[in-house]
Amino acid sequence: MFKIRQAQFLAPGIKRFVIEASRIAREQKPGQFVMVRVNEQGERMPLTIENSDPAGGTISIVVQAVGKTTHLMHALRPGDVLADVVGPLGKPSEINKFGTVVVVGGGVGTAMAYATALALKRAGNDVISIIGARSKELVILEREMRAVSDTLIVTTDDGSYGLKGFVTDWLRELIKRGTPIDLVLAVGPVVMMSAVAELTRPVGIRTVISLNPIIMDGTGMCGGCRVLVDEKSQFACVDGPEFEAHRVNFEVLVQRNSMYREAERRATEEFVREVQAAKNGTQSEEPCLSCPEARDEAAGRTFTEPPDAERTR
């Protein structure tokens, strides 16, 4: 069992957990992840390690409530325990002095990119970070990213904070201005990472993406995170999670990433029905997701369309 020492909302539907895991805290490197199970019957979730404190024996992970298991995790509080936290897994990020590095974080991908951005800065790189969210209330880790960046660009889709537009819009603007860029690291929704790759491909900027979102068992046994790299199969959990973006077949990747969407939707709807029935003391016949006002009070957010995990750019 792994005790939760701290649990704090960073934004609606996005929560940071500080977990007691001393061995992982000592051994983890930027870009690596852990597999988490909330309880003995739960599914495995791949979650990038946002930060670690070897002296304190803790790691930090950031979780966005999108499906059943992430909502269950959001209901946990300090003092509660997780059944399993396994790691560190995956290959660490490549950390060298490249020159000027642009770190692009879309939605909760900002939390995944933070540790690598910090390591790149410490390696002597000039770091330009572009972080984005749908709206002001969903921007996360702005202070932390500003501290590890020479330049920080904050974007919101609706223009409610920072610059209006998508993260890709402002990466395009940097390229258009002729900003010298030696490396781009993009972390976020698959479609966003694909868009970044298409921006940098014509100008020959090396681009690295993280495919943590498609990982399932974390050991390479299930084959669920298979990705075509130079048209050869590799596994995101053991060969990645980071890959050279211009070598990845995104068409196949997008298809694979959507394979379990319907099953995830059904599981979430069933979970919401159970929560609502327990709250009302009755059995609900209609999925709560069909009602925008339906709430999971434990997780502290309204069930509507999935937030930044499903952003398209």
C-alpha positions in Angstrom: 0.0 0.0 0.0 1.2 3.5 -0.8 0.0 6.3 1.4 -1.2 9.6 0.0 0.5 12.4 1.9 -1.1 15.4 0.0 -3.9 15.8 -2.4 -4.7 19.2 -3.9 -6.7 20.4 -6.9 -4.7 22.5 -9.3 -7.7 23.2 -11.5 -11.3 21.9 -11.9 -10.9 18.2 -12.6 -7.1 18.2 -12.2 -5.5 17.0 -8.9 -2.0 16.6 -7.7 -1.1 13.7 -5.4 2.0 13.5 -3.3 2.6 9.8 -2.6 5.0 8.0 -0.3 7.2 5.8 -2.5 10.7 6.1 -1.3 12.4 3.7 -3.8 10.7 5.3 -6.8 11.6 8.8 -5.5 15.3 7.8 -5.3 15.5 6.1 -8.7 13.2 8.0 -11.1 14.4 10.2 -13.9 12.6 12.8 -16.0 10.2 11.4 -18.5 9.5 8.2 -16.6 6.2 7.0 -15.3 4.5 4.8 -12.7 1.6 2.4 -13.0 -1.1 3.0 -10.4 -4.0 0.9 -9.1 -6.5 2.7 -6.9 -7.7 -0.6 -5.4 -7.3 -4.4 -5.8 -10.0 -4.6 -8.4 -8.9 -1.5 -10.3 -7.3 -1.1 -13.7 -3.8 0.1 -14.2 -3.2 3.7 -15.0 0.1 5.1 -16.5 0.9 8.4 -14.8 4.1 10.5 -15.5 6.0 11.5 -12.4 5.7 15.2 -12.2 8.3 15.6 -9.4 10.1 13.7 -6.7 11.6 14.3 -3.3 14.2 11.6 -2.6 14.9 13.0 0.9 11.2 13.0 1.8 10.6 9.7 0.0 7.7 11.0 -2.1 6.7 11.4 -5.7 4.1 13.7 -7.2 1.7 12.8 -10.0 -1.0 14.9 -11.6 -4.3 13.2 -12.5 -7.1 14.5 -14.7 -10.6 13.1 -14.0 -11.8 11.8 -17.3 -13.0 8.3 -16.8 -14.1 6.0 -14.0 -10.7 5.2 -12.4 -9.5 8.7 -12.5 -12.7 9.9 -10.8 -12.2 7.2 -8.1 -8.7 8.5 -7.5 -9.9 12.0 -7.3 -12.1 11.0 -4.4 -9.0 10.0 -2.3 -7.7 12.2 0.4 -4.5 12.6 2.4 -4.1 9.5 4.6 -5.8 7.2 2.1 -3.7 4.5 0.3 -3.3 3.3 -3.2 -3.1 -0.5 -3.8 -0.2 -0.3 -6.2 2.4 2.2 -7.4 4.9 0.5 -9.7 7.9 2.1 -11.2 9.9 4.0 -12.3 9.0 2.6 -15.8 10.0 3.6 -19.3 13.1 5.1 -20.7 14.1 8.5 -19.3 14.1 11.7 -21.4 17.3 12.4 -23.3 18.9 15.3 -21.4 21.8 17.1 -23.1 22.8 20.6 -23.9 20.9 21.1 -27.2 20.8 24.9 -27.3 17.3 26.3 -27.5 14.5 23.9 -26.6 10.8 24.6 -26.9 8.7 22.7 -24.5 5.0 22.4 -25.5 2.5 21.3 -22.9 -1.2 20.9 -23.8 -3.6 20.7 -20.9 -2.4 18.2 -18.3 0.5 17.5 -20.6 2.2 20.5 -18.9 2.5 18.4 -15.7 4.1 15.5 -17.7 6.6 17.9 -19.3 7.6 19.8 -16.2 10.3 17.4 -14.9 12.0 17.2 -18.3 11.8 21.0 -18.8 13.6 21.4 -15.4 16.3 18.9 -16.3 16.8 20.6 -19.7 17.2 24.0 -18.1 19.7 22.5 -15.5 21.7 21.1 -18.5 22.3 24.6 -19.8 19.6 24.9 -22.4 17.6 28.0 -23.2 14.0 26.8 -22.5 11.0 28.4 -24.2 7.8 26.9 -22.8 4.4 27.1 -24.4 1.6 25.8 -22.1 -2.1 25.9 -23.0 -5.6 25.1 -21.8 -9.1 25.7 -22.8 -9.6 28.6 -20.4 -8.0 30.4 -17.5 -9.3 28.1 -14.8 -7.7 25.1 -16.4 -4.1 26.5 -16.7 -1.8 24.5 -14.4 1.7 24.8 -13.2 2.3 28.3 -14.6 4.5 29.3 -11.6 6.6 26.1 -11.8 7.0 26.3 -15.6 8.0 30.0 -15.4 10.7 29.1 -12.9 12.4 26.7 -15.3 11.9 28.7 -18.5 13.7 31.6 -20.1 10.5 32.5 -21.8 7.0 31.3 -20.9 4.0 31.6 -23.3 0.6 30.9 -21.8 -2.3 30.3 -24.2 -6.0 29.7 -23.8 -8.4 28.6 -26.4 -11.0 31.2 -25.5 -8.5 34.0 -24.8 -9.6 34.3 -21.1 -5.9 34.3 -20.0 -2.6 34.8 -21.7 -2.6 34.7 -25.5 -5.6 33.5 -27.4 -5.2 30.4 -29.5 -3.8 26.9 -29.3 -0.2 26.0 -28.3 0.4 25.1 -31.9 -0.5 28.6 -33.1 2.3 30.1 -31.0 4.8 27.5 -31.9 4.0 28.3 -35.5 4.6 32.0 -34.7 8.1 31.2 -33.2 9.0 29.3 -36.4 7.6 32.1 -38.6 9.7 34.7 -36.8 12.9 32.6 -37.4 13.5 31.8 -33.8 16.5 29.4 -33.6 15.1 26.1 -32.2 17.2 23.1 -31.8 14.7 20.7 -30.2 10.9 20.7 -29.5 9.4 18.5 -26.8 5.6 18.1 -27.1 3.4 16.5 -24.4 -0.3 16.4 -24.5 -3.2 14.9 -26.5 -2.1 12.8 -29.5 -3.8 15.1 -32.0 -1.9 18.1 -30.5 1.4 16.2 -30.7 0.6 15.2 -34.3 0.0 18.9 -35.2 3.3 19.9 -33.6 5.1 17.3 -35.7 3.6 18.6 -38.9 4.7 22.1 -38.0 8.3 21.2 -37.4 8.7 18.6 -40.1 9.0 21.0 -43.1 11.7 23.1 -41.3 13.7 20.1 -40.0 13.4 20.8 -36.3 14.0 17.7 -34.2 10.8 16.9 -32.3 10.2 14.5 -29.4 6.7 13.5 -28.2 5.6 11.4 -25.1 3.1 8.6 -25.7 2.2 7.9 -22.1 -1.6 8.2 -22.8 -1.7 5.0 -24.8 0.1 2.8 -22.3 -1.9 0.0 -20.7 0.0 -2.6 -18.7 3.4 -0.8 -18.6 5.5 -3.9 -19.2 5.2 -4.6 -22.9 3.2 -7.8 -22.3 -0.2 -6.8 -23.6 0.8 -5.0 -26.8 -1.9 -2.4 -26.3 0.6 0.5 -26.7 2.1 -0.6 -29.9 3.2 2.3 -32.1 4.7 2.3 -35.6 8.1 4.0 -35.6 9.7 4.0 -39.1 6.8 1.5 -39.9 8.2 -1.0 -37.3 6.4 -1.9 -34.2 7.6 -0.6 -30.9 5.9 -0.4 -27.5 5.4 3.0 -25.7 5.8 1.5 -22.3 9.3 -0.1 -22.8 10.7 1.5 -25.9 9.3 4.9 -24.9 7.3 6.7 -23.7 9.3 9.4 -25.7 9.8 9.0 -29.5 11.1 11.0 -32.4 7.9 12.6 -33.7 8.7 12.6 -37.4 9.2 8.8 -37.3 5.8 8.0 -35.8 2.9 6.9 -37.9 0.2 9.2 -36.3 -2.6 7.8 -38.4 -2.3 4.4 -36.8 -1.6 6.0 -33.5 -4.8 8.0 -33.5 -6.8 4.8 -34.4 -5.2 2.8 -31.6 -5.8 5.6 -29.1 -9.5 5.5 -29.8 -9.9 1.7 -29.6 -11.1 1.6 -26.0 -13.1 4.9 -26.0 -16.5 3.3 -26.2 -15.7 0.8 -23.4 -14.3 3.7 -21.3 -17.5 5.7 -21.9 -19.7 2.8 -20.8 -17.6 2.2 -17.7 -17.8 5.9 -16.8 -21.6 6.1 -17.3 -22.1 3.0 -15.1 -19.9 4.5 -12.4 -21.9 7.8 -12.5 -25.2 5.9 -12.3 -23.9 4.1 -9.2 -22.8 7.4 -7.6 -26.0 9.1 -8.4 -28.1 6.2 -7.2 -26.2 6.1 -3.9 -26.7 9.8 -3.5 -30.5 9.6 -4.2 -31.1 6.3 -2.6 -32.7 5.1 -5.9 -31.7 3.3 -9.1 -31.2 5.6 -12.0 -32.3 4.3 -15.4 -30.6 7.0 -17.5 -26.8 7.6 -17.7 -25.9 10.6 -15.6 -23.6 11.7 -18.4 -26.7 12.6 -20.4 -27.5 15.3 -17.9 -24.9 18.2 -17.9 -25.8 19.1 -14.3 -25.0 15.7 -13.0 -22.2 15.8 -10.4 -19.8 13.4 -8.8 -19.5 15.3 -5.5 -16.5 13.2 -4.4 -14.4 14.2 -7.4 -15.6 17.8 -7.3 -16.4 18.4 -10.9 -19.3 18.5 -13.2 -19.7 15.6 -15.7 -19.7 17.2 -19.1 -17.5 16.7 -22.2 -14.0 15.4 -21.2 -11.7 18.5 -20.6 -8.2 19.0 -21.9 -7.3 15.3 -22.3 -9.4 15.4 -25.5 -8.3 18.8 -26.8 -7.8 18.7 -30.6 -4.8 21.0 -31.0 
